[in-house]
Structure formats: C-alpha cells, structure tokens
Amino acid sequence: MESGIRLILDELILAKNRGAKIRIITGKYLNITQPSALYLLKDRLGDYVDLRFYKQENISFHPKAYIFDYENGGDIFIGSSNLSESALISGVEWNYRIEKTTNPQDFKEFKNEFFRIFEENTIKIDDRELKNIVYNGKNLNLF
C-alpha cells in the first residue's frame, strides 16, 4: 500500500545511498497491491530497487517477510504485518524476529527461500509491466 511505502521511503532512500541492495516481491492476487505504491517506489528509487511481481497470478502470494542482512549480523521479521500504515502503526500484528547471529541456520533457510522465489517465480516490474497493471478490474493504462 502507498501508505506503508510512505512510512519507510526515507529509510529506503538512506539504504540506497549507503549502497544496500533493495529487492521487493509483491503479488497481483486479488489486485490488492496499489499501483500508486509501485510508482512511488520506482519514482524515488528508480532502477536501484529490484521490484518484482510474483508471477503466479491465480495463487495467493501472501508472505510478509522483511530481511535485513548486513556485514556483522542480520534480522528477518516474519509475521502478519502488511506494508500499510494501518498494519505498521495502529493495527494488531504479530511478527517474529530471527537474528542471524543467534539463529544462523533459520536465517539462512529463510533468506535462501526468498532468493529461490525471487529468481524462479517473479517477473521484473518495468515500465511495460506497470502500464499493464489491472487494478480493481480495470486496466489502468497509465502511460
């Protein structure tokens, strides 16, 4: 959701400026992902963000995982929090944190699964893909 992107956008820009690699997978299932959120990411981060759609449109893609991997550690948060203002600010959400330093095997397993999905089951969201987004049953033809 655009409301969630707006909450974390400054941090994403700081991460970009520090050279962090930003990879995001979202779904098209039930047309929940807001095109305006994708446009905002592309506008502010450009091609620096590797933004992807889960390519199985008729299958629910609903994981919520946030992976932060850095030189001396890392964290993965897995839970119910959508990337929306209500989920991140006021909603009742449950998330579990996996620390790389205290649970390296689980950290590695979840990170590897993310990259497997990223490499095998996604399509890159480029200008052509954005142009063809269907939202709430309507082709937006935004370009």
C-alpha positions as CSV (number, residue, x, y, z in Angstrom):
1,M,0.0,0.0,0.0
2,E,1.1,3.5,-0.7
3,S,0.6,4.4,2.9
4,G,3.1,1.8,4.0
5,I,5.7,2.9,1.4
6,R,5.4,6.5,2.5
7,L,6.3,5.4,6.1
8,I,9.5,3.6,5.1
9,L,10.5,5.6,2.0
10,D,13.1,7.8,3.7
11,E,14.8,4.7,5.2
12,L,14.8,3.0,1.8
13,I,16.5,6.1,0.3
14,L,19.1,6.1,3.1
15,A,19.7,2.4,2.4
16,K,20.1,3.1,-1.3
17,N,22.5,5.9,-0.5
18,R,24.6,3.5,1.6
19,G,24.7,1.0,-1.2
20,A,22.3,-1.5,0.1
21,K,20.5,-3.8,-2.4
22,I,16.8,-3.4,-2.2
23,R,14.6,-6.2,-3.5
24,I,10.9,-6.3,-3.2
25,I,8.4,-9.0,-4.2
26,T,4.7,-8.3,-4.3
27,G,1.7,-10.0,-5.6
28,K,-1.1,-9.3,-8.1
29,Y,-3.6,-11.7,-6.5
30,L,-7.0,-10.0,-5.9
31,N,-5.5,-6.7,-7.0
32,I,-4.6,-5.7,-3.5
33,T,-1.2,-4.1,-4.3
34,Q,-1.7,-0.4,-5.1
35,P,-0.2,0.7,-8.4
36,S,0.5,4.1,-6.8
37,A,2.8,2.4,-4.3
38,L,4.8,0.8,-7.1
39,Y,5.0,4.1,-9.0
40,L,6.2,5.9,-5.8
41,L,9.0,3.3,-5.4
42,K,10.0,3.5,-9.0
43,D,9.9,7.3,-8.9
44,R,12.0,7.7,-5.8
45,L,14.4,4.7,-6.1
46,G,14.5,4.3,-9.9
47,D,16.1,1.2,-11.2
48,Y,18.0,0.9,-7.9
49,V,15.1,-1.1,-6.5
50,D,14.6,-4.5,-7.9
51,L,10.8,-4.6,-7.8
52,R,9.1,-7.9,-8.8
53,F,5.7,-9.4,-9.1
54,Y,5.1,-13.0,-8.0
55,K,4.2,-14.5,-11.4
56,Q,1.5,-17.0,-10.4
57,E,-1.4,-14.6,-10.6
58,N,-4.0,-17.1,-9.7
59,I,-2.2,-18.2,-6.5
60,S,-2.3,-16.2,-3.3
61,F,1.2,-14.7,-2.6
62,H,0.8,-13.5,1.0
63,P,4.1,-13.8,2.9
64,K,5.2,-10.9,4.9
65,A,8.9,-11.1,5.5
66,Y,11.4,-8.3,5.9
67,I,15.0,-9.3,5.5
68,F,17.9,-7.1,6.7
69,D,21.3,-8.7,6.1
70,Y,24.4,-6.7,6.9
71,E,28.1,-7.4,7.5
72,N,28.0,-8.2,11.2
73,G,24.6,-9.7,11.5
74,G,21.1,-9.5,10.2
75,D,17.4,-9.8,11.1
76,I,14.4,-11.3,9.4
77,F,10.9,-10.3,10.5
78,I,8.1,-12.7,9.6
79,G,4.5,-12.2,10.5
80,S,1.2,-10.6,9.8
81,S,2.2,-7.0,9.1
82,N,1.3,-5.9,5.6
83,L,3.2,-2.9,4.2
84,S,0.4,-0.4,5.1
85,E,0.1,2.4,7.6
86,S,-2.7,0.7,9.5
87,A,-0.6,-2.5,9.9
88,L,2.6,-0.7,10.8
89,I,1.1,2.0,13.1
90,S,-2.2,1.1,14.6
91,G,-3.1,-2.5,13.7
92,V,-2.7,-5.6,15.9
93,E,0.0,-7.5,14.2
94,W,2.3,-10.4,15.3
95,N,5.8,-10.7,14.0
96,Y,8.7,-13.0,14.8
97,R,12.3,-11.9,14.6
98,I,15.1,-14.2,13.5
99,E,18.5,-12.9,14.4
100,K,21.4,-14.0,12.1
101,T,23.9,-14.1,15.0
102,T,21.7,-16.3,17.3
103,N,19.9,-18.4,14.8
104,P,22.1,-18.6,11.7
105,Q,20.6,-21.8,10.2
106,D,17.0,-20.4,10.2
107,F,18.2,-17.1,8.9
108,K,20.0,-18.8,6.0
109,E,17.0,-21.0,5.3
110,F,14.5,-18.1,5.0
111,K,16.9,-16.0,3.0
112,N,17.6,-18.8,0.6
113,E,13.9,-19.4,0.1
114,F,13.3,-15.7,-0.6
115,F,16.0,-15.8,-3.3
116,R,14.6,-19.0,-4.7
117,I,11.2,-17.4,-5.2
118,F,12.9,-14.1,-6.4
119,E,14.9,-15.9,-9.1
120,E,12.4,-18.6,-10.1
121,N,8.9,-17.2,-9.6
122,T,8.9,-13.5,-10.3
123,I,8.8,-11.0,-13.1
124,K,10.5,-7.7,-13.1
125,I,8.2,-4.7,-12.7
126,D,9.4,-2.4,-15.5
127,D,7.6,0.4,-17.4
128,R,5.8,-2.1,-19.6
129,E,4.6,-4.2,-16.7
130,L,3.4,-1.1,-14.9
131,K,1.5,0.0,-17.9
132,N,-0.5,-3.2,-18.0
133,I,-1.5,-3.3,-14.3
134,V,-5.1,-4.2,-13.7
135,Y,-6.5,-2.7,-10.5
136,N,-10.0,-3.2,-9.2
137,G,-10.9,-4.9,-12.5
138,K,-9.7,-2.0,-14.7
139,N,-6.6,-1.8,-16.9
140,L,-5.1,1.4,-15.8
141,N,-3.1,2.2,-19.0
142,L,-1.1,4.6,-17.0
143,F,1.4,5.5,-19.8
